[in-house]
Amino acid sequence: MQMIPLDTWQPHAGTAVRWQPTTESASRADASPAYDGPITFLTENHVKGAIAAANAGRPHRAFIGTATDVDADLDTDAMTIALTTFVRRHRALRMWFGEGDGGIDTYVVDSAAVEFEASDDGHLATGPSTTAYLLRRFETETPSTSFPGFAFGAIARAGSFSIYFACDHGLTDGVSQALALDELLGIYAGVCETPVAERRITPEAVRGGDYLDYAQLEAAATNVHAAGSSQTTAWVDIFSRHGYRMPRCALDLGLAPGETAPVRPYRLHVLDRREVQAFTEVCRDAGGKLIDGIYASVAATDHELAGVERYFGMTVLNTRAVSPEFATAQGWFCAFAPVEFPVAEASSIRDLIPAARIGRTRARECGAVPTAAALSALAAGGLTASEVMTAPNLLSYIDFRWFPGNGSPTYERAVMFTGEGRTANASMWINCDNDELYIGSQTPDTPSAQAQVHRYFTHLRDVIRSVALEGDHLIDGDRIATTAAMTSGSR
């Protein structure tokens, strides 16, 4: 599986098939009673932002999707049963939201009320017309202010079909997307093996814990950490050393405070399979893991290009580790955590990896603090309202080699994509699969931002490649004197 821009997914021509709820199912979904339990802070905040964007007339681009190709004729009846079964399993995919007097109201469609039907959308040719068709579907069908907050479809042809699933970010995350099609196609394969006369759709009970169970745990943890904890104190201490500002890109992207620009996707190959193994071995030899080598390389890049003496970033953590029962659940299971460690005293990446490991370990501890509790503590410490509203520059790492579908043809062909709205950041999505390690980003589409983004990411690539190919990268102090004056990013 790879992360790509949506317009680079080019499925072969075929007949477009879309799945939507039956009329009766849609009617029952609309009549769902309000859910009286909590949802996570990130989901609630996302839904509020999506509603505000819709009220302002902006298209919905806050979605994440996956797609793949299957070497067989499409059995539409079997896929209908598989989709219905899949959605019945996961309450997160049965949620929809509305505006209430006290904020966001949550509705959960009853499992037995979920039923889908397929319709023919005609022929699709390979190329821009298919991208336009998909984008229209995603913009209109993925908002989670109605059920379902996702779009599902296929492009069928003789001997094979392409399949895609795009979902509002409030209902999903990158890990969920990496799991979704693998689970759905597993159900589909089982249905295909069942004689047509014996196929049945039955209500599916939730298997183990799910997103709403996790949301209850987060609500309880929020109360605990809001009252004070060592992890909350660590958040405040780290931010206090950096002026109570959200982490920014180390280089000035040329945007005024509060200004955003249309997204331009960026992707850069860094290492091939053999080089990934070499990089991993260097990291282990230096006392860390591959991810520690990545953090060290990012910190060295910030140091060499912007004179940063203490690396300060924000990472995205998969919180399914809270309990094994959440391992394959659908939903948004994420936390943010600050990563900080000194850079200036290290002479090389090998020297820096132990500090990076300490910073990463502390970040995992900080990740136990729910976002709402962390922001409350930071606001009490000195984080201004404008900084609370500032989206931090993020670093996310996903190793697609560790997912259940790894090695299967459909997983190896799979792609993941996101909606492209507006941004002020150059957040990094550093991913590894069986073939390569690469950098992905959604960057501001302005000439000055693109120049800085290219400069930053190519330098980071060169640092990582130096470690993989030469066994280390010497942190260049001379470079700092000549380049630091050219930038004005966060310190």
N, C-alpha and C positions, 0 to 999 in steps of 0.2 A: 504494500500500500504506500502511496505517495501523496503528499499535499501539492496541489497544483492550482493555478488560476482556472476559474470555471470555463473561460473561453478556449482553453487549450485541451479540454476534453472533447474529442472528436469521434463519437460513436459512428459506426457504419449506418448507412441509410436503412430505413425500415418503417414499419407501421407503428405509430405512437399509440400506446395504450395508457390510459390514466385510471387510477383507482380513487374513488371518493365514497363517502358514506352513502348508504341507501337513503331514500327520502325518510323512511321511518326512523332509521338510526339518527339522522341529522335532527329530526324533530325531538327525539328522546334526549339527545345531547343538549339541545337548547333548553330543555326543561330540567336539567340536572340541578339538584339542590346545592346550595353553597356548602363548601367544605369548611369546617370550623377549626381545622388544625393549621399549623404554620407552614409556610413555604420558606425557602432559604432567602437570605438577604440578597444574594446576587440575582436570583430569579425575580424577586419583587422589584429590585432596582432596574433590572433590564426591562421588565414589562412597563414600568412607569415611563422609561425613556422611549420605548417603542410607541406607546400611546401618544406621547408628546410629539414625536416625529410624525406620526400619522396625522395628528391634528394640524400640524404645520404644513401638510401636503407633501412630505418627503416620502419617496418609495421605501418599502421595507427591504432592507439589505442585511438585517441582523439574523442571518441564517447560516447553518453549517450543513453540508451535505456530503454524501458519498455515492460512488457509482462503480459498476464493474461490468464485465462481459461474461456470459455463460454459454458454453458450447453445447447447446441443445435447443430444440424447438420449445417455444414458450407454451406451457400449459396454463392458460388463463384461469381456468377453474381452480386448479391447484394453487396458483399464486394468490387468488382471492381468499382462499381458506387460510393460506400461510400468513398473509397480511393481517387478517382478522384475528388469528390466533396470537400473533406477535403483539399486536396492540392491546389485546385483552390481558396479556401477561404483565404489562408495564403501566402502572398508574400515571407515571410522568407523561406518557404519550396520550393519556386520556384526559389530561388537564386542559382547561381553558380559563381565561381570566376576563374580568370586567372591572370597571371603575365603580367603587363604592364610596359611601360617605366617609369611611375611615381609611380609605386607601384602595388597595387592590383586593377584589373578591376572587376567590378560587372556586372552580367547579370541577368535579371529577365525574366523568361519564361512567355509569355502571358498566361493568364488564359485559354483561349479557346484552346491553344495548348497542354494542359495537358490531357493525356489519358493513362490509364494503361491497362495491360492485364495480365492474370494469366497463369502460367505454372506449370506442375507437376514435382517435383524434386525427386519423388520416396519415398520409405519407410524410416522412421527414427525410430530407436530403442531408448529407454530411456537410457541415460548415456553419456559417454564421446564422442561418435560419434556425438550425437546431438550438444554438445557444440562445437566440432570442426567444424561442418557444419555452425553453427551460426557465429563463429569467422571468418571463411573464408568469409562469406557474408559481415560481418561488416567491415573487413579490406579492402575489394575490392570495396564495394559499398557506404560506408558512406563518403569518402572524398568529400568535396564540390567543388572540381575543375572540376566537371562535374555534370550534372543534371541526377537524383536527388541525393542530398547529404544524402540519407538515404536508409535503407533497410527495407522492409516490407514483412511479410510472416505469414503463418499459418501452423499448424500441425493438420490435420483433422483426425477424427476417428468417428465411429458410435456414435451418441448422444452427441458429444462435440467436441470442437476444442480449441487449444491454438493459441494465436496471439501475435506478437511481432513487435515492431517499434523501430529501432535504427537510430540515426541521428548524423551527425557531430556536435561537440560542437559549432562550429561557427554559426550554424543555430538554436540552441536550448539551453535550460538550464533545471535545475531540475523541476522548476514549469511548464514549457512547457510540459515536459514529463508526469508530474502528470495529466495534462489536456488532453493530446493528445488522448489516447485510449478511454477515457470517451466520448469525442466529436465524435470521429470516430465511436464508437459503437452506439452512439445515432443516427447518420446518417444512419448507417447500419440497425438499428431496423426499422426506418421509411421506408427504401427501401424494407425491407422484408415484410412489411405490404401492399406494393403496388403490384397489379397484374403484373405479368411478362410483359404482353403486353403493360402496361402503364408506365413502368420504362424508364426514360430518364436521360441523363447526360446533364446538362445545365451549361453555364458559371456562376460562382459564383462571385458576387461582394464582395469586402472586407467588412466585417462587422465591422463598427466602425474604430478605428485606428489600425494600425499594426506596425510591427517592423520598417519598413522604415520611417514611420511617426515619430516614437520614435527617430530614428537615426538623423533626422533633428533637433529635439528638443535638443538632446545631443550636436550636433555640435554648435548650438546657445549658449547653456549653457557653452560649452568649451570656447568660445570667451569671455563670460561675466566673468567667474571665472579666466581665464588666465590674465585678466586685473587687478585682485585683488578683493578679497571679504573676509568677515569675516570668512567664512567656509574654504577658502584656507589658511588663516592665522592660523586657528586652526590646519590644517594638519601640517604646518611647525612647529608650536609650539610643537606639540606632538612629532614629529620626532626629533626635536632638543634636547628634553630631553632624547632621547635614541640613541644619537650618529649618527643620520641619517642612521640608519640601518633598513632593513626590519625585521619585527617580525620573530623570529625563535621559534622552539620548545624549551621549557625551559630546557630540558635535552639534553646533547650532544649525537647525534645519531651515532657518530664515523665516519662521512664522512668528507673528506677534502673539503675545499672551492671549489665550482664548481663541486664536485663529485656527481653522482647520482647512484642509484642502482635499479634493477628491483622491481616493485611493488609487495608487498604482502598484500592482503586485510586483514583487521582486523575488527571484529565485536564483541561487548560486550553488553550483556543485562544489563540494569541498574535498571529500575523500571517496575513493572507491572501496570495495570490500576488503581488499588486502591492506590498504592504507588505514582503514578503520581498525583492523586488528593490530596493526603496528602502533597506532595512537593509543589504543587501549592498553597495550603492554607497557608503554612508557608511563602512562598514568598509574598503573598498578605498581610499577617499579619505584615510582616516586611516592607511593603511599596513599594513592587515591583511586578513584574510579574514572571512567570515561567522562562522566558529567563534571567531575572536579577539574579535569583537563580543559573542558569547554569553558567553565567559569574562569579559570586561570587565564585562558587565551583571551576571553572578553575583557577581563580586567587589564591585561597587558596592553590590549589595543586601546582601551580608554586612557591608559597611562601614556602610551607613546604618542597618541594623536591629540590628547587634550590635557596632559599633565595631571591626570587624576591620581591622587596619592592613596586614597582609600576607595576601593570599589564599592559602589552602592547601587544595587539593582533590586528589581522586584520579580520574583519567580511565581509561576503558576504550579500548584501542587494538586495531584489527584488524591482526593480525600476518601476514595473507596477503601483505603487501607484501614479506616476506622473499624471496619468489621468485615470478615470474609463473605458475609451474606450480601454485601453490596458489590462484589467483584464484577458481576456481569449485568448489573442493573442499568437501566436507561435513565437519564436525567443529567442535571448539572451538578456534578460532585467535584467542586473545586474550592481551593482556598488560595489566597495570595500570602506571600511572606517576603520580608526584606532579606536580601543577601548582602553582607558587608564583610570586607576583610582588607588588611593593608596590602598595598602593592609596591610602594616605593622602595622598600628594603630588599625586595627579591631581585636577583640578578638574572633569573631565567624562569621559564615555565616550570621546570622540575622543582626549583626552589619555592615556587608560588603554590604548587598543588596542595601541600599540607595546609596552608592558610585557607585556600579555597574549600578544602574539605571541612575545615572547622566552620567556615561561613555557611556552607550548605547544611551541615548538621544543625547549626543554630536555626537556620531558616525552617527546617522541618519541625523543630520545636515551636517556633513562632507560628507555624501553620496550624497549630492546634487552636489558635485564637480565631474565632469567627470574625469575618470582615467587619460586622457591625460593632463588635466589642473593641476591635483594634482602632477603628476610626474614632470611636467615642473617647478612648484613652488618648489618642493623638490630639484630638481637638482640645481636650482638657490640658494637654501639655503645651500646646502652642500652634498646632496645625490650623491654618486659617480656613474660612469657609470656601474661599476660591481654590485652595489646595485640595480640600476634600472633594471638590468637583472636578479636579484635574485627573485625567486618566494617566496612570503611570506608564512609563516605558517598560514593557514586560519582556521576560525571557522564559520561553517554554521549551522543554525538551521531551520528545516522545520517541521511544524506541519501539518501532512497529514490529520488531522481531519477537516480542514477548506476548503477542496477542494469540488467542486460541486458534484463529484462522491461518496463522503463519504457515506457509508451505503449500497451501491449497491453491489451485490455479485461479480461482475467483478472487482470493485475497491478494495474490501477487499482482493481479491486473488492476486491483481496486485503486481508486483515486479519492481524495478528500478535497473539498473546496469550501470557500466561505463567501458570503456576500461582500460586496465592495461598496462601502459608503464613503465616509469622510474620516480623516485622521489628522492628528498633529504629531504623531509618533512614528517611530520605526522599530516597533516591537519585533523581537526575534523569535521565530519558530524554528528551532534547530532540531532536525529529525534524522533518524537513522533507520534504514531498512536493510534487507539482505544484499542490496547492491551498492548503496552509497550513504554518506552523511552529507546533508545539504542544509543551507540556510534559506528560510522563507520569511517574507515580511510583507506587511501592507504599509506602504510608504506614501508620504504626501507627493502628489503629482505636480510639483513645481520645479523649474530648472535648478534653483539653488538647493532645494531639498534633495533632488535626484543626484546632484553632484556630490553632496556630502554622504548620502547613503551609499553610493558606489564606492567612494573613497573608504568609508568605514568598513563595509562588508568585504571588500577585496583585501583590505589589510588584515582583517580577522581571518579570512581564509588562508592568507599566506602564513600567519602565525601558526595556525593549526597544522598546515601542511609541513611547515618546518619541523614541528614536533614529530609528526608521523614519519617523515622521510629522513630527517637528520638526527632524531633522538632528543631534540630540545630546541628551544628558541631563546636566544639571549635577548633580554629586555634592553632596548636601545635608549640609553639616557641622552645621547646626543640628539636624537630625533626630537625629544621633547622641547628643547630650546628653540628649534626652528619651526615647530608646528603649533605649540600651545597658543601662541599669540593669534593664530588664525581661527581659533574656535572660542566660543563663549557658552558652552554647554554647562550642565550641572557639574559641580565639583564634589 
